[in-house]
């Protein structure tokens, strides 16, 4: 059985015998809302579901692949999930009820478990398209993530700050990671903007078979947007053929729950996550960024009381 098959089986049916001493919470169904299966949210969500199934007494877990941030937050607020991955700017938009971002009302029942890792805005172009800057995207074909997804919200913000819009492009497709990569491989698409952790599988795969360019997003553009966006770089060597650091933007990912989920369960979920970082790193390297001290910094929504209890217990909060 492959590693992914094992993870999916564990997520669907629960895992026992993880050999950990875990907190006990009231038995609850835990639906983990993730993203596309080729992104970072999904494998981390599967790994978390394994931890929850094996470490929370009586818990039944499920992993749901979704269109990511915006859909996750709407499902979570509606009581159709217990924990979700979401980009920080999407969380802000959901809390405010930003209709243009895909929220019909203010989602005031959202609560944070904590910041988990940064997403990097990664613009990938087929080298033969001659795209080496944002300006070069004008007149070219590009995909910008699923409609009203966190990635698509990122795309709008980046282009707006660069005094550009979708109207400047030759054609805009609203497609997730894997479909965008396939179109680039088949020379039906010249570029894609995606928001993901460093070392995203679909970019790594594309870089092994095609010459690609990682397009820079200048710090001046990022600073024009402001928080929760920060200027950073994609380090040299992250992808085959990438010989230098590439300036870009980062947005923090937040693990979110709702006020409908019990304090005991959220406490257990928070504790299990931070006490099993190595298991999460085995699912995806993005988990290496997990740090309880950073998890509580600059959150745009209130902490769930169950998560707050854990952070106080370990001394991160007074």
C-alpha positions in Angstrom: 0.0 0.0 0.0 1.4 3.5 -0.9 2.0 6.1 1.7 -0.9 8.2 0.5 -3.2 5.2 0.4 -2.2 4.4 4.0 -2.9 8.0 5.0 -6.3 8.1 3.3 -7.3 4.8 4.8 -6.3 6.0 8.3 -8.2 9.2 7.8 -11.4 7.4 6.7 -11.5 4.7 9.3 -9.5 6.1 12.3 -6.2 5.1 13.6 -5.3 3.3 16.8 -2.1 2.4 18.5 -0.2 5.7 17.8 1.6 5.1 21.0 0.9 8.5 22.5 -0.6 9.8 25.8 -3.4 12.0 24.6 -6.0 14.2 26.3 -9.4 12.8 26.5 -12.3 14.8 25.0 -16.0 14.2 24.7 -16.5 11.9 21.7 -17.3 13.9 18.6 -17.3 13.6 14.9 -14.4 15.6 13.4 -14.5 16.6 9.8 -11.2 18.1 8.6 -11.7 20.6 5.8 -8.6 20.8 3.6 -8.1 21.7 -0.1 -7.2 20.0 -3.3 -5.4 16.7 -3.0 -2.2 18.0 -4.7 -1.8 20.9 -2.3 -0.4 21.1 1.2 -3.7 21.3 3.2 -4.8 17.8 2.2 -1.8 15.7 3.4 -1.5 17.8 6.6 -5.3 17.3 7.1 -5.0 13.6 6.6 -2.1 13.5 9.2 -4.1 15.5 11.7 -7.1 13.3 11.3 -4.9 10.3 12.1 -3.7 12.0 15.3 -7.3 12.9 16.3 -8.6 9.5 15.6 -5.9 7.8 17.6 -5.6 10.4 20.4 -9.1 11.6 21.1 -11.1 9.0 22.9 -14.1 7.9 20.7 -13.4 10.4 18.0 -14.6 9.6 14.4 -12.6 11.5 11.8 -13.0 12.3 8.1 -11.0 14.4 5.7 -12.8 16.4 3.1 -11.1 17.7 -0.1 -12.5 21.2 -0.9 -11.7 24.3 -2.9 -9.8 25.4 0.2 -10.0 28.6 2.2 -13.3 30.4 1.3 -15.3 27.2 1.0 -13.7 25.8 4.2 -14.8 28.8 6.2 -18.3 28.8 4.9 -18.7 25.1 5.6 -17.2 25.5 9.1 -19.5 28.4 10.0 -22.5 26.4 8.8 -21.5 23.5 11.1 -20.4 21.2 8.2 -16.9 20.8 9.6 -15.1 21.0 12.9 -11.6 22.2 11.8 -10.4 23.9 8.6 -7.3 25.2 6.9 -7.5 28.8 5.6 -5.4 31.7 4.5 -5.2 34.6 6.8 -6.7 37.1 4.4 -9.6 34.8 3.7 -10.2 34.6 7.5 -10.3 38.4 7.7 -12.7 38.5 4.7 -15.0 35.8 6.3 -15.0 37.6 9.7 -16.0 40.8 7.9 -18.5 39.1 5.6 -16.8 40.4 2.4 -19.4 39.5 -0.3 -16.9 40.1 -3.1 -14.6 37.4 -1.5 -17.4 34.8 -1.4 -19.0 35.4 2.0 -22.7 36.1 2.3 -22.6 37.2 5.9 -20.2 37.9 8.7 -18.8 34.6 10.1 -18.6 35.7 13.7 -18.6 32.1 15.0 -15.1 31.4 13.7 -12.4 30.7 16.2 -8.6 30.2 15.8 -6.6 27.2 16.8 -3.5 29.0 15.7 -1.3 30.1 12.8 0.5 27.1 11.3 2.8 28.0 8.4 3.1 30.7 5.7 1.7 30.3 2.2 4.0 31.6 -0.5 2.4 33.3 -3.6 4.1 31.4 -6.4 3.7 32.5 -10.0 5.0 29.7 -12.2 5.5 30.2 -16.0 6.7 28.0 -18.8 10.1 29.4 -19.7 9.3 29.6 -23.4 6.5 32.0 -22.7 9.1 34.7 -21.9 7.5 35.7 -18.6 10.1 37.0 -16.0 8.1 39.8 -14.3 4.5 40.7 -13.4 4.5 43.2 -16.3 5.3 40.3 -18.7 2.0 38.6 -17.7 0.0 41.1 -19.7 -1.5 39.4 -22.8 -0.5 36.0 -21.5 -2.7 33.1 -20.3 -2.8 32.4 -16.6 -4.7 30.4 -14.0 -5.4 31.9 -10.6 -6.9 29.1 -8.5 -10.5 28.0 -8.1 -13.1 30.7 -8.2 -13.4 32.7 -4.9 -10.7 30.5 -3.4 -8.0 31.9 -1.1 -5.6 31.7 -4.0 -7.9 33.7 -6.2 -8.2 36.3 -3.5 -4.4 36.5 -3.4 -4.3 36.9 -7.1 -6.7 39.9 -7.1 -4.7 41.6 -4.3 -1.3 41.1 -6.0 -2.5 42.4 -9.4 -4.3 45.3 -7.8 -1.1 46.3 -6.0 0.8 46.0 -9.2 -1.7 48.3 -11.0 -3.0 45.3 -13.0 -6.2 43.4 -13.4 -7.5 40.2 -15.0 -8.4 42.4 -18.0 -4.7 42.8 -18.8 -4.3 39.1 -19.3 -4.8 37.3 -22.6 -7.0 34.7 -20.9 -7.7 33.9 -17.2 -8.6 30.4 -16.1 -10.0 29.6 -12.6 -8.3 26.3 -11.9 -6.6 24.6 -8.9 -3.0 23.3 -8.7 -3.1 20.0 -10.5 -5.3 21.1 -13.5 -3.2 24.2 -14.0 0.0 22.1 -14.1 -1.5 19.7 -16.7 -2.5 22.5 -18.9 1.0 24.0 -18.7 2.5 20.5 -19.5 0.2 20.3 -22.6 1.2 23.9 -23.7 -2.4 25.0 -23.2 -1.5 27.5 -20.5 1.5 29.7 -20.1 1.4 30.5 -16.3 -0.3 30.0 -13.0 -0.5 31.9 -9.8 -0.9 29.5 -6.8 -0.7 30.0 -3.1 0.9 27.1 -1.3 3.7 26.1 1.1 7.3 25.9 -0.2 8.1 22.8 -2.2 4.5 22.4 -3.5 4.2 19.0 -5.1 2.6 20.2 -8.3 5.4 22.7 -9.0 8.1 20.2 -8.1 6.5 17.7 -10.6 6.3 20.4 -13.3 9.9 21.5 -12.8 11.2 18.0 -13.3 9.6 17.7 -16.8 9.5 21.3 -18.0 11.8 24.4 -17.9 9.9 26.9 -15.7 10.4 30.4 -14.4 9.3 31.4 -10.9 8.1 35.0 -11.4 9.1 37.6 -8.8 6.7 39.7 -6.9 8.7 42.8 -5.8 8.7 43.8 -2.1 7.3 47.2 -3.0 4.1 45.5 -4.4 3.7 43.4 -1.3 4.2 46.4 1.0 1.5 48.3 -0.9 -1.0 45.6 0.2 0.1 45.4 3.8 -0.9 42.9 6.5 -1.6 40.0 6.5 0.8 39.9 3.5 4.6 40.1 4.1 7.5 40.3 1.7 9.7 37.2 1.6 11.6 35.0 -0.8 11.3 31.6 -2.3 14.8 30.3 -1.5 17.2 29.2 -4.3 16.9 25.5 -5.0 13.4 25.1 -3.8 12.5 23.9 -7.3 14.7 22.3 -10.1 16.3 25.0 -12.2 15.7 27.8 -9.6 19.2 29.1 -9.0 18.5 32.2 -7.1 16.1 33.5 -4.4 12.9 34.9 -5.9 11.1 37.7 -4.1 7.4 37.0 -3.4 4.6 37.5 -0.8 3.7 35.3 2.1 0.3 34.9 3.9 -0.1 33.0 7.1 -2.3 29.9 7.1 -4.5 29.5 10.1 -6.1 26.4 11.5 -9.6 27.4 12.3 -12.5 25.9 14.2 -15.9 27.3 15.4 -17.5 28.1 18.7 -19.7 25.1 18.1 -16.8 22.7 18.8 -16.3 21.8 22.5 -13.4 23.3 24.5 -12.2 19.8 25.4 -12.1 18.7 21.8 -10.2 21.8 20.6 -7.8 21.6 23.5 -7.1 18.0 22.5 -6.7 18.9 18.8 -4.3 21.7 19.6 -2.2 19.6 22.0 -2.0 16.6 19.6 -0.8 18.9 16.8 2.0 20.5 18.7 3.1 17.3 20.4 3.4 15.4 17.1 5.1 17.8 14.8 7.5 15.1 13.5 4.5 13.0 12.3 3.1 16.1 10.5 6.4 16.8 8.9 6.4 13.3 7.5 3.2 14.2 5.8 4.5 17.5 4.4 7.6 19.6 5.1 5.5 22.7 5.6 4.8 21.4 9.1 8.4 22.2 10.1 7.2 25.8 10.6 4.8 24.8 13.4 5.7 26.7 16.6 3.2 27.4 19.4 4.9 30.7 20.3 4.3 32.0 16.7 0.8 30.3 16.5 -0.8 33.0 18.7 0.7 36.0 17.0 -1.3 38.5 15.0 -4.4 36.3 14.8 -7.3 38.2 13.0 -10.1 36.3 15.0 -10.4 35.2 18.6 -8.7 32.1 19.9 -11.0 29.2 20.8 -11.0 28.8 24.6 -9.8 25.2 24.2 -6.8 26.3 22.2 -6.2 29.2 24.6 -6.1 26.7 27.5 -3.3 24.7 25.8 -1.2 27.8 25.1 -1.6 29.0 28.7 -0.7 25.5 30.0 2.7 25.6 28.1 3.4 29.2 29.0 2.9 30.8 25.6 0.1 32.9 27.0 0.0 34.4 30.5 
